[in-house]
Amino acid sequence: MKSIRLILVLFVLIFSVNTNFSQIGINQDLVKIEAFKSFDKVHQNSELKIAVKAKITEPWHINANKPNEDFLIPTILEIPNELGITIVSEKYPEAKNIKFDFSDQPVAVYDGEIIIGAVLKIPENIQTGLYDLIVRLNYQACDNQSCLAPADVQDTISIEITDNKTPINEINSEIFSGLDMVYSYQEVNSEIRDEDSLASTLESSGLFLSLLIVFLGGLALNLTPCVYPLIPITVGYFGVQSEGSTGRLFFLGLLYVLGMAITYSVVGVITSLSGAVFGSLLQNTYVTIAVAGVLVALSLSMFGLYEFKLPNSWVMKAGGAKSGAVGALLMGLTMGIVAAPCIGPFVLGLVTYVGAKGDPLYGFLMFFFLAVGLGFPYLFLALFSGKIKSLPKAGFWMDAVKHIFGFLLIGMAIYFLGPILPKSVNNYLLPVFMIFASLYLLIFDKTANNLKVFRILKTVFSFSIIILGVYLLWPSDKKSPEWQNYSDSAYEASINKNEKMILDFYADWCIPCKELDALTFSDERVITKSKEFSNYKIDMTKTMSDETEMIRNKFKIIGMPTLIFIDSQGNEIERVSQFITAEEILDIMSRIK
């Protein structure tokens, strides 16, 4: 029975080919393709992604790559060449199963506009230079009643083969973000693999699942060391803002998280769509002054100069939530910027993905939910810390607590002003303020000193801050690798000498950058191992300057910190965009040959 059906189908195909012979001339016009590549250049012995966008003229369709019947002609992508370039893996779109008059069962087909992807292997022995590569799509076009003869259509892409010392740049990310393809070659940039993995995960998920994924990613960011400064600030602020009402604490906490979410999402969308470094908004003088100004304004409210209050008409509508609402929102907006530099591979991948999408609304939603995930634990922290106030019934001691956290907020303001101050001033201003504030609390602020336990705690805290301030002022030889100032000529010289390299991209506003210097690069084992490398430290604080923009584009820097490890052949082996311990960096360094 099946053989009879096969003969009938073949008869129909032959008949349709003959009756449509006059249409064979237009067969080439039924499918038009355009080929794209993933890099502007490609190294020898590496891999390259290509994407083929095919437009199929209605009402025609073409058979899928795996038709439902063996006798149907499949759609196949080919790269004919004599260069030794081969296809490692392919990604065909999902087919549609449609019932046609010439078949007794649904046929798997493509129609409309589709994208086919492939990963190409570039051989090791290929000569450097510019090559035109033919991309061919073999197909058979059919409509509801008949099929045309098998045909092919082709396009040409130019690929530039370079040696491993030449930097390459990713291009056409908006095309490849929707293709679930990964490189098999082990030395392909690990950051790109991570971004592709995140992009493909989000692309294959619906909007709800994508928002859930980024929300969970925001929660995970709370495990990074650079968000730790938010904890004492949150505890201090909400510890003096409530009157013990759980409902009011929850309301203030929501405003705090909302402020973080608004700032984080706006900053994320702007930087991803503009291509700027994530968190670089902090190096803008006006933004830095504004952040410091908000922190100072909040600190002055702690000293009783004024109190943030909603308008009375709003208070009535809000159910009697009086003071602190505006302050909580302002604090959240400010802390959103504090959290912005706390980036990792997840956020870098999200920045790249949103930039490739080019949809501001989608980008806002992604970063809004990321920030909600980041701020969610602080909602409960606000409830807990605010309830601290209700433990003792007294009032004077809480004024003393306000003064302490007022000084903490001023200290944060000084910290954020650091990048725009002369380094000679910045190195001394914060330690001197720490000592001054502690002495003021010990000598002049007598509030609640009649409470013995509180007086002891305040004294211990103040002396601890004084010791820390003196330590920061005390001249010492800071242990670190022998860093060189980066220049293109020095970098090229290191490549020509086959030197292994560590590139450390940092900024003055970057908290994990400071943690790397203080905890990781000061380790004696790291310093000893670093002598096998040429170590370059690149200051990206003034991100919008022409010099740093050229460096950012050359090395594809999205956020700080970024550590790039390069082997003796000039290949980028590892890229790290977060704080890592001495043990972790030693493991990476030991693998660089």
N, C-alpha and C positions, 0 to 999 in steps of 0.2 A: 504493500500500500504506500509505504514511504517512497519507494523508487518511482511509482507512478506519479506521486505528487511532485517529486523532484524533476521528472521529465516535463510535467506541465509547467512548472515554474520556469525551467530553462527555456521552454518554448515561448513563454510570455516574454522573457528577457530578450531572446533573439528577435522576436517579432517587434518588440518595442524599440530595439536598437535599429532595426531596418526601417521602421516607420518614422523614426526620429532621426534618420541619417542626416537629413537637412539641418537638424539642430546641433549636430556635433560641432559645428563651427562656433556656436555660442557657448559650448561647454566650459571653456576657460573663463567666461564671464560670470558663470553661475556662482563661483567661489573665488573670493579675493582674500589674500592673506597679507599680513604685515608682521615681520619678525623683529624681536627686541632681544637685547642682551643685558645681563645683569651687572657687568663691569665695563668701565671705559677701556681698560686694558686687562690682559690676563697673563699670568706667569706661566713659564714652562713647568711641566709636571704638576698641573693644578686642574681645577675644574671651573666650568662656566655654565651658568643657567641661560637658557634661551626660552622665550615665550613666543608663540605664534598665534596672533589674533586672526581668526577666520570669519568672514561675513558670507553667509549663504543666502542667496536670493530667494525670496518667497515666490511661489509656494513649494520650492524644491527643498529637499533634505539630502543628507548624505548618511551612508551607513556608519554605525559606530565602530570603534576600534575592535570590539568583540561583538559581532552580530549574533543574532539568535540562531542562525542557520550556517552551516559550514560552507554552503555554496554562495553565500552573499559576500561581496567584495568589501573588505574592511577599510577603514580610514587609517592610513599609516603615515607617520612623520619620518622623513629620511634626511640625512646630512651626507650627501655624496661628496667625497673628497679623496685626494691622494696624500693628505698631510698626516694621516694616522689619527685624526680626531674621531672619536667614537662616542656613541650615546651610551651613557652609564645607566640612566633611568629615565622613564617617561611618565607624564601625568596627563591623562586624557580626561575630558569633562564627563560628568555623569550623563548617561544617555537617556533618551525618552523612549518608552515602549509604546508604539502607535500601530494600530491595526489599519492595513491598506488593502485595497481591492485585490492586488495581485498575490497576497499571502493569506494563508488560513490561520496564522497566529501573529501576535504583535511583533513588530520589527524594532530593534534597538537602533535609533537614529540620532543625528544631531541636526538642529536647524537654528535659524537666526544667527546670533553672534556667539562664538565659542572661543576659548583660549586653551591651547595645548602647550604644555611645558616639557622641557627636557633638560637633563644635566649632561654636559659634554666633558669628556676627559681630554685634556691637552697633553700630548706626549712629552716626555722629558727631552727627547733629542730633536724637537722641532726648532728650526732656525727662528731667531727673533725677526720681527718685521710685521708689515701690514698685509693681511690676507682677506680676500673676498670669499665668504663661505656661502654656498648655496643651501637654502632651506627648502625642501620639497615636501608637499603634501599630496599623497595619492588618495583618491577617493572615487566613489561612484555616486552620481546624483540621480535621484528618483523623485517623482511626485506620487500622487495617490494611485495613478493608473499605469505608469510606465517608468522605465529606467533608461538612462543614457549610457553610452559606452564608458568604461573606466577611464579616468583622466587624471592629470596631475596639474598642480599650480605651484609656482615657486617664487621665492623672494631671495634677496642677497643681503647679508649683513657683513660689515667689515669688522674684523677683529685684529687688534694689535697685540702681538705676542712680545712680551718683554722678559728680561731676566728677573730674578727674585729680589733684586735690590731696588727696583723701581716701584714707587707707591702706586696703588690702584685705588679707584673710587667706585663705590656702588652707584648705579644709575637705574632709572626706570623702576624705582621701588613701588610706585603705585600699581604697576602691572604685576610684579612678582609677589606682592603682599598677599594676593588671593590664591596663590598656587602653593599647595602643600608639598613642597619638594625640599629635600635636605641634601647637603653635600656628603659624599662618602669619603672624600679625601681628608686625611687627618690634620693637615696643616692649614686648612682654610680657617680664616679668622673666626675665633670662637664667639666673639660678640655678634657677628652676623648670624651664626647658627642659632644663638639664643633668641635674637630678634625674629628670625624667620619662624622659630618654634612658637614663640608667643603670637606672632602675627597669624600663623596658620591655625593656632588654637582658637583665637578670637574669630577669625574668618569663618571657621567651620561651625561656630556656635551661634545661636540666635542672640538677639540683643539682651534678653533677660540673663542668659547664661554668661554672656560677656561681661555684663555689669557685676554679676556675682563673682566672677573670676578676679576682676580688678578690685572689688571690695575685699576679698580675701587677701589679695596682694597687698593692699593697704594695711590690713591687720598685721601681716608678716613684717612690714617695714618697722613696726614697733620693736622688733628684735634687734634692730641695728643700733650701734652705740650712739650715733649722732642725734637720735631723738631723746636721749636721756635728759638733756637740759630742760625739756618741756615738763618733766615730772615735778621737780621742786617748784617751778613757776606755777603750775596748775594747782598744786597743793596749797601754796602760799596764797594765791589769789582767791580761791574759793573758800579757803579756811577763814577768811575775814569778810566774806561777802554775804553770808547767809545769816538768818536768824533761827536756824534749826528747822525750817519748813522744808520737808522733803519735796513737795510739789514745786516750790520756788527754786530749790536747788536744781531739780530736773530741768526746769524752764531755762535757768541760767546756763546749765551745761549744754542744752540743745543749741542755744545762741552761740556758745563758745565753739562747738563742733561745726555749726553752720558757717561761722566766720572763717574757720580753717578751710572748710570745703570750698567756699567761694574764692578765697585767695589762691589756694592750691590749683583749682581747676582753671582759673583765669591765667595764672602764670604758666601752667602746663600747656594750655592751648596756644597762647601767644608764642611761647618758645618753640613748640613743635611745628607750628605753621610758618614761623619766620626762619627756622633753622638755627636759631641762636642757642647758645649753651644753656642747658637747663639749670636754673638757679642764678644765671648771670644778671638777672634783674637786680640782684643785691649789690652789684658793682656800680650801678647808676647812682650818682651822687644824690639826686633828688629823692629817689626811693629810699636810700640809706638814711637820709635825714628825716624823712617821713616816718620810717619805722622807729628810729630813735626817739622822735618827737612823741609818738603814741606811747612808747614805753615810759617816757618821762611824765607824760600827762597822767598815765595810770598810777605812777609812783606818787605823784603829788596828791592824788585822791587818797592814797594810803596814809599820808601825813595830815589828812583832815582839811586840806585847803578847799576842797569842794567834793561833791559826790555826783557821780553819773546817775541821772534820773531820766526816765521816759516822761514825755508830756503828760499832764494829768488826764487828758482825754484818752490817751493810749492806756494809761494805768487802769482806768475803769474797765476798758474793753479787755485788758489782759488779765482781769480777775484779781487786781490788787497787787500785782508784782511791781514793787516800788523801785528801789534803787538797784543799781548794778546791771540792769539789762543792757544798756548802751555800752557800759564798760566791758561786759562779758563778750559782746559782739566785737568790739574793738580789739579786745585781747585775742579773740579767735582769729580775726583778720591778720593781726601782727604775728601770731604764732604760726599761721599758715606760711608766712614767708620764712620764719625760722626753720620750719620743717622742709622747705623747698629744696635745700641742698642735700637732704638725706636721700640720695638716690642710690640705685643699685641696678643690676642688669635687667630686672623686671621693669623698672620705670624707663630705662633707656629703650628697651624694646617697645614699650607703650608709646613713648615720644615718637619713635620712628614710624610706628604703625599709624598713629593719628595723623602725622605729617603726610604719609602716603595716601591716606583716605581723603584729606583735603576738605573734610566736612566739619565746620566749626561746631555745629550742634552736637554731632556725634563725639567730637573731641571733648567738648565741655562735659557731656554726660560721663565719658570714660574717666576723666580726671576728677569730676565731682564725686563719683562713687569711690574712686581710689582714696580721695581725701577723707570721705566719710569713714572708710575702713581704718585709715590712719588715726582719725580722731575719736573713733567709737570707744576705745578703752578710757579716754579722758572724760567721757560722760560719766562713767562710774567712778572715776577718780574724783571728779567734781562733787559727786554725791557723798563720797567717803570723807574727803577733806573738808567739805563744808560742814559736815556733822561734827567735826572736831570741836567747832565753836560751842556746840551745845553741851559739851562735857562739863566744864565748870560753869557756874551761873554768874560768875563775876564779870565785870566789864572792863576795868582798867587794864588788865593783862592783855586783852585783845587789842587795845590801842598800841601796846608795846610790840605785839606780833605784827601789826600793820606797819610799824616803823621799820622792822627788820626786813619785811618783804618789799617795802618801798625802796630801801637801799639796794635790794637784789635787782629790782627792775631798773634802777639807775645804772647799776653795773652792767646789765644786759644792753642798755642803750649805749654805754661807752664801748662795749665789745663790738657792736654793729657799726659804730662810727670809725673803728680802727682802720679799715681799708682806705678811707679818704683822708686820714691824718698822716702827717709825716712819721716815718718809722721810728725816728728818735723820740717822738712824743708818744706814739702808740705803745712802745715797749715799756714805758714807765707810768702812763696815765692810769690804767686799770689797777695795777698793784698799789699805787699810792692811794687811790680812792678806797680800795679794800681796807687799807690800814686806817685811813681817816674815818671811814664809816664805823669800823669796829671800835676805835677809840671813843667816838661820839656815843655809841651805845653803852660803853663801859663807864664813861666819866660824866656825860651830860644828860643822857636819857635815864632818868630815875623812875620812869613809869613802871608800876607793879613790882618794884624791887622789894616791897614788903612781903611778897610771896617767895619763900625760900627756894622751892623747887624751880620756879621759873627763873629766879636770879642766878642759880647755879647753871642752868641750861644756857641762859644767855651769855654768861661769862665764858663757859667752855666754847660755845659757838664763836664768840668774838675773838678769843685768843687763837682759835684754830684758823680763822680768817687772817689774823695778823701774821701768824707763822707762814701761811701760804703766800701772803703778799711779800713778806721779807724774802722768802725763797725765790719768788719770781724776780725780785730786784737784785738778788745776790749774784754777782758775776761768776760765771762758771763756763767751763769748756763743754759745750754740748756735743755729745758723741753722735756722729752720723757718718754715712759714707762720704767719699770724696766727690761731691757734686760738681759738675761743670755747668757753666752757663750755656744754654742751647743756642746754636746758630746753624743755618743750613750748611755752611761750609764745614763746621766741626762734625756735624752728623754725617755728611757725605764722606769725610775723611775716615771716620770710624767704620763706615761700610766698606770703603776701599781697603782698609787694613784688616778686614775680616774680624772686627771686634764684636764681642757680645755686648748688648746694651740694655740699660734700664732707663726708660723715659718716665719721669714723674711729673704729671700735669697737676698743678695745684692752684688754689686761690686763697686770698687772705680771709674771705668770708666762709671758707669751707671747714666745718668742724672736723669731719673725718680726716681731712688733710693734716690737721694739727695732731690728731691722734696717731696717725701714721708716723709722723716725725718723733713724737714723744714716746711711743710705745713699741713701734716696730723697727724703724730705722736706727733707733738708739741701741738696739740689741747687739752685743759684741759679736755674736755668730753671724748676724746679717752683715755687719760692717766688714768682717773678715771675708765672707763669701763675695761681697760686692767688689772686692779688689780684682776679681776675675772679669769685671764688666767695666765698660765706659758708662758712667752714670750722669744723666742729664736731668736737671730740674728746670721745669718750664713754668713761669709765672703767668697764669691766665686770669689774674684779677681784673685787669682792664680788658675785658673780653671784646668790647666793641672797637678797639683800636685796630688799625690796618694790619699791624704786625701779628697780633694774636689771632685775628681772623684768618690770616694766611696759614698760620700753624694749625688752627682748628680744622680748616678745610683739608689741609694736607694729611692730617692724621685722623680725620673723622671724629673729633672729640665732641661729645654731647654733654657730658657732665663731669664734675670733679668730686672726688679724686679720680684720675685715670692713670693706671700704671700699664705701660706697654713693655713687654719683654721680647727682645729681638736676638735671634741666634747669629752665629758667625757668618752665615750665608746671607744675612740681611732679611730673613723671613720673620714676620711677626708670629710668635709662637703662642703667646698668652696675653690677654687684655683683662685687667681687673678694674672695676668701677665702684669699689667700696672699700671700707676698712678691712684689712686682713692682719692676722697675727704674725709674729716672727716665724713660727713654725710653718705657717701656710706659705709665706713668701720664700722661705728656705726650700720648701718642697718644689716650688716653681723654678727657682734658680738652679736647683740641682738637675732639672730636666733640660736646661738650655745647653745645647752643644755648640 
